[in-house]
Amino acid sequence: MSIKTLIAKYHVAAPRYTSYPTVPYWDTEGFDQEKWAYAVRKSFTHSNQQEGISVYIHLPFCESLCTYCGCNTRITRNHKVEHPYIETVLKEWKLYQKLFDSKPVIRELHLGGGTPTFFSPENLKLLIDGILSMAVIHEDAEFSFEAHPGNTTQAHLDTLYQLGFGRLSLGIQDFDPKVQLAINRIQSVAEVSLVTQQARAAGYHSINYDLIYGLPLQNIDGLSDTISSVLTLRPDRIAFYSYAHVPWVRPGQRRYTELDLPSPALKQELYELGREMLKAGGYVEIGMDHFTLATDSLYQAEKEGKLHRNFMGYTHQYSKLMIGLGVSSISDSWTAFAQNVKKVEDYMSLVNEGKIPVFKGHILDQEDLVIRRHILNLMCKGETSWAKPEQQSEGFSKGLERMMLIADDGLVMIKGTELKVTVLGKRFLRNICMALDSRLYANQPQTQLFSMAG
């Protein structure tokens, strides 16, 4: 089967599998605050003594709306919102402290959004000092934050570096002026170059660029110029994502129509162009959507079979417990997921009432745990096995039956109790994992829930 035929065949709506079960298939009726608290306590007792925990803090504010964005944001130019929000996050962190039986050891801390650099350096210091005052920093801790090149100052970089941050992720998406105008995300090569140089001079050891293919008005020449500029700037990591067109979830994407988007064939050309240019430029393909230099820790983690994937994306660190703080944040205890309320006002109200502000979640059953581990293996290692009884389940067996059709197309190889993703199959990783998705196949969606694969 030709690659074009395969692309057409597998161009279907598919999850990105930052979790299993995926959020639309959480059993929210079987979830409650008490079950979540129990899961956190149980996970913390083990995790804190072994590998430490991860903390994700969602800072939702942005001064303008990037229309491509699928994140939970609040658009405002009123910076008076910063201090009350920080106070609430610290109160939420104190609520979690009541569930812990010792001081938490933070191994991974990430600031996402929104735009974390919407907040002043002084207020970010107030936030991080408050978080760390109730915790111990792991000896191998990694602190990272997302930033908009247009509003990230030297003071932001210096302040966060002094607080222990060594990783910076810059949202670029595309340098083509036409595309930037369509998605309302304006930053020049010069701005990105300046922030990159300042970060390196300040001492940051890892810089990531986010790029997206499939954006409105994107074309071959424009993306080629973008990647050429990126290769000149030489970030340590590059996340090269497929644009997720979900206007039924993010109304801002209705600023343009499907007619403005590249066709499936052109989108695949854009992906192939970017992939080949990055590889020719010295980057190694890691997991799904990620490229790194051979000096980067993600490369070493994949090489050693230690790559991990969670709601924050790929990481070389593994923490069984991840606590999400802030509006809409998702937490993961390994045996349970929980998501905070999505409106800032609701979030602040619940926290000020002394309640952990989760509004939905999922308690994983034994079959969920089996399938979760296999999907995580495929996402991080490109292979999985099931020789032991605890690695098997009825739902997984049905998934293997579906996987035989994918094997027939040459995307995976199945031998005995082992499955490996082929070189060809790597670009169809979402489709491969979807074959094992027991909950999705048990309840096929009547409307589109996910973005298109590829």
N, C-alpha and C positions, 0 to 999 in steps of 0.2 A: 504494500500500500504506500502511495507517495506521501511525502510530508504534507503537501497541500490537502490531500484527502483526509489525513489524520487531523489536521488543524480544523477542518470543517466539521469532522465527526465529533471532536471533543470540545468544540466551541459551545459550551453549555454553562448555565449558572452553577457555580461551585463555591463552597466555603474556602476561606484561606487557612483554616485549621490552626488558629492560634490557641484553640481549645478543642476538647472533645468531651461531652457533646457540644456542638456549636450553640450559641446563645438562643437562636430560634427554637431549638429542641430541648431546652431546659424544662424539666418537670417542676414548674413553679408552684404547683399545688402541693407538692410533697416537701416544700421548703418552708422553714420559718426561722425566726431570730434565734430560738433556743438551739435548733439543730446547727445553725451556723456557728454560734458561740462554742458549742461542743467540738465541732470540727476544728476550729481555730485553736482551742486549748490543746487538743490531742496532737495536732500537727506541730504546734509551737514547742511542746515539751521535747519532741524528737529533733526538730529542725534546728532549734536554737543551740542545742548542745553539739550538733554535728556540723552543719554547714552554714548556720546563720540564716537570716531571713532576707527577703527582698521587700523594698518599699517603693511603691509608685505613687506619685502625687500629681493629680490632675489640676492644672491651672488654666481655666477655661477662657480667659479673657483675650480678645483680639481687638485691635482698633479698626480693622476692616475685614470683610468676609472674603475669604478665598473660595471662589465658587466651586472648585473641584473637591473641596475638603469634605470628608465624611466624619470628622471628629465632632465631639460635643463642645460647642463654643458659645460664648456670649459676646456679642459685638458692642463695644462701648469705647468712648474716649474719656470717660470719667475715671480717673485713676484713684479716686477716693474709695473705690471698691476694694482696693488691694488689702488694706489693713484689716477690715472686718472679715474678709475671706481667710486670710492667714490665721487670724485668731480662731476661726471655726475649725480649720484643718488641725490646728494644735489641740483643740478640744476633742476632736475625733480621735486623734492619736492617744490622748489620755484615756478615752473610753476603751480602746484596745488594750492599754496597759493593765486594765482591771482583769483582762482575760489571761494575761501572761503570768506564769509562776516565777519568773525571774526577769532581769533586765534584758531586753532584746538585743541581739548581736546583729547589726546591719551589715550584710555582705554586698548588697546591691541597692542603690538608690537612684531613682530616675525621675526627672521632672519633665512632664509632657503637657500637652494642651490641645487646643488653644495655643497661646504664645507665652511660654514662661518668661521671656525677656520683655513682655508687657510690664511686668513688675519691676520696680526700681531695684538696683543692687542692694540698697539698704533694707528693703522689705524682704528680698530673697534671703539676705543674711539673717534677718529676724526669724524667718520660717525655718531655715536649716539649723540654726542654733537651737531653736525650740525643739525640733525633732531629735537632734543629737543629744540634747540635755537629758533625754529620757532613754538613752540607748548606749550601747557599746559599739565601737567601730571594729569590724573584723579586720584582721591583719592583711587580708587580700581583698579588701573592699574596693568596689568600682562605683564611682558616682558619675552620672551622666545627665545631660540636659539637652532639650531641643531648643532651637533658636531661629528667629527670623533674621536673615542677614541685614535687613533694612533698619532694625532697631537694636541690634546687639552692640553695645559700647565696650570700650576698653575697661570701664569700671565693672560692667557685668562679668567680663572674662576674669579680671583680677580677683574680684570678690569671690566668685564661685571657685576659682582655683585655690584660693587660700582656705576655703571651706572643705577642700578635699576632692573637688571635681577634676577629673582628668580626661573625660570624654565629652565631645561636643558633636551634635548632629544638626546640620544646616539644611533647612527645607528649600530646595532650589526648584525642582520640578522641570523647568525648561528655561533656557535663556532667550528663546525666540520672542521678540517683542509682540508679535501677533498673538502668540499663545498666552503670553503673560497678561496681555490686555483682556483676553477672553476669560481667563481664570482669576483675574484681579489679584495677581501675585507678581508684583514688580520689584525686581532687584537686578542690578547690573553685574557683569563679570567683575568689574572693578570693586564693587561693594563686597562681593563674596571673597575676592582675592584679599582685600584688606582685613576682613574678619579672620580669614584663615591664617594670614601672616601674624596677626596680633595674637591669636590663640596659640600658635606654635611658639612665639616669642615668650608668652606668659608661662609656658611649660606643659600645655596639653599634649598628651602622648597619643591620642587617637581622635581623628576628625572624620565624621561621616557626612556624605552628601546624599540627600534623597532626590532621586530623579523619577519621573513618571513617563511611561509611553502609553499612547492611546488618547492623549488629551485633545480637546477641540482645536481644529486648525493646524494640528501638528503634521509635519511632513518630513520627508527624508532629509532634505537639505538642512532644515532647521535643527533637527535632532543631531545630525552629523556635526554641525557647528557647536552645538551644546556640549557634546561629548568630547570634542576636540579641546574645548576650553577647560573642561573638567580634567582631562588627562594632563593638561599643562599645570593645573593647580595641585594635582597629585594627592587627593585625600587618602586616608588609610583604608576607608571602607566606602562602598557605594551601594545604596539600596536602590534597585532599578525595578520599580513597581508597575504593575498593570493598573491603568486607571479604572476605578470602580464607579461605573455610572449607575447610580441608584437615586434618581430624582424623587422617587416615591418616599425615600427616607430623608434626603437632603434637598429641600426645595431650591436652594441656591443654585443647584445644577440646572435648573430650568432657564437660566440666563442664556443658554444655548440649547440647541436641539440635537437629536441623534444624527441629523443631516450634517452637523458640523464636526462630528466625530470621524476618525479614520475608519474605513471599512475593515471588516475582520481580516481581509487579505493584507491591507496596508498596515494594520496594527501589527500583524505578524512580521511584516518586513521591518517595521520600526524596532521590534524586539530583536530580530536577528541582527540588524545593523548595530544596535547598541551593544548586544552581547559580544559580537565579533570585534568591535572596536575596543571594548574594555579588555577582552582577553589579549588582543594584540598589543594593548598598552601595558601589559604586565600584571593584570588583575586575574585572580583565581575565582572561579564560580563556587559559591558556598551555599549549600542548602537550596532554598528557593528565593529568587529575587535578589540575592546578595553577592557582591563581589568584593574581594579584599586583596591587599598586597600580602605577599608571603610572610611579611614581618608582623602581621596583625594577629591578635590572640584568637580571633574567630577561625582563621586558617589553621592555627595550631590545634584548636579544640576539635575541629572536624578531623584533622589528621590523626588525633589521638582517640577519636570516638567519644569525645566529651561535649559535643555541641548540644545546646539545649534551646528549646523554643517555648515562649510563654506569651502573655498578652502584650508584652513590650517588644516582642520580636525574637530574633536569635541572640543568644548570649553564650559566652564561654563559661558562665557561672551556673551552678545548679542550686536552687533553693526550693525546698519542698513547699514552704509557706511564702506567699506573696500577699502583702497587705496593700490594698489600694485605698488611698486617702483622697478626699475631694469629690466634687460632684461627678457622677457617672462612672467613677473608677470601679474596676472589677478586681476582686480579690480571689485568690486560689489557695486552698489548703491541701491540694492534691485529691482529697476525697470529696471536696465540695467547692462550688463557685458561688460568689455573691456579688451583686452589682448595686452601687449606690444610686439614689434617686438622681434624676437627670436635670432638674431645675435648681438653680442656685438658691432661690428663696426656700424651696422645700428642704434642700440639704441643710441650710443654716438653721431652719426652724427645728428640724429633728435633732440635730446635734445639740442645740441649745436646750432641748428638752431632756438631754442626757441619753439619747438613743443612738445606737450605731445606725447610720442612715441607709441601710440596705433596703431595697424594695422587692428584689426578686433574686432567685438563685437556683441551685440544683445540687442535690446530694447524689453522688455517683454510686450506682450499684456495682456489683462485682463484674458484670458484663461490660459496663461503661469503662471500668478500670482496665480490663483486658484490652479492649479496642483502643482506648486512649494511648496505652503504651505502644501498641503496634503503629498507630498513626504517628506518634512522636518519633518512633524509630525511623519510619520512612521519611519524615520531614527533616530529621537531623543526620541520619546515617545512610539513607538511601537503601536500607535493607531491614529485615526483621526475621524472627524465627519463632517457632512454637512447639519445640520438642517436649517441653514440660507441661503437665496437666494444667497448672495455674496460668499458662499462657494461651489457653484455649477456652472457647465458649461456643454456644450454639449460634449466636449472632456473628461471631468471627468466622465460623465454618461457612455460613451463608455468604459472607463477604468474600471468602476465598473462591466460592463458586462464581461469583460475579467477576472476580479478578482473572479467571481463566480467559474471559473474552478480551481483557486488556493484554494478557500474555500473548494471545493469538496475534495481536497487533504489534508485538515486539517491544512493548513499553516496560514490561517486567519479565523476569525469569523466575519460574517456580521449580524448585528441585527438592523433593522430600519435604522437610519441614522448614525450608528456607525460601525467602522471597527477596529478590534484589531488583532495584530499579536500573534499567539499562541507560546507556548514554542518551539514546533517543527519548526514553521515558522521562528524563529529568525535567524537560520543559512541560510535561503533562502531570506534574506531581500532585496538583490539586485534584485532578480526575482520578488518579490512582488511589489517593486516600479516600476519596468519595465512595469508591467501591466497597470499602470496609465500614462505611457509615451506617450502622445498623438502625439508628433512630431515624435517619433521613429516609431510608428505604421502607421503614415500617409506617411512615406517615408522609407520603410524597406531597410536597407543597402544591397548593392550588394556584398560588400566585408566586411571582419571582421574589425570592428572599435574598439571593446573593448576586454579586457581580459575575460577569462572564469570565470563565477561565480562558487564559490566553490573550 
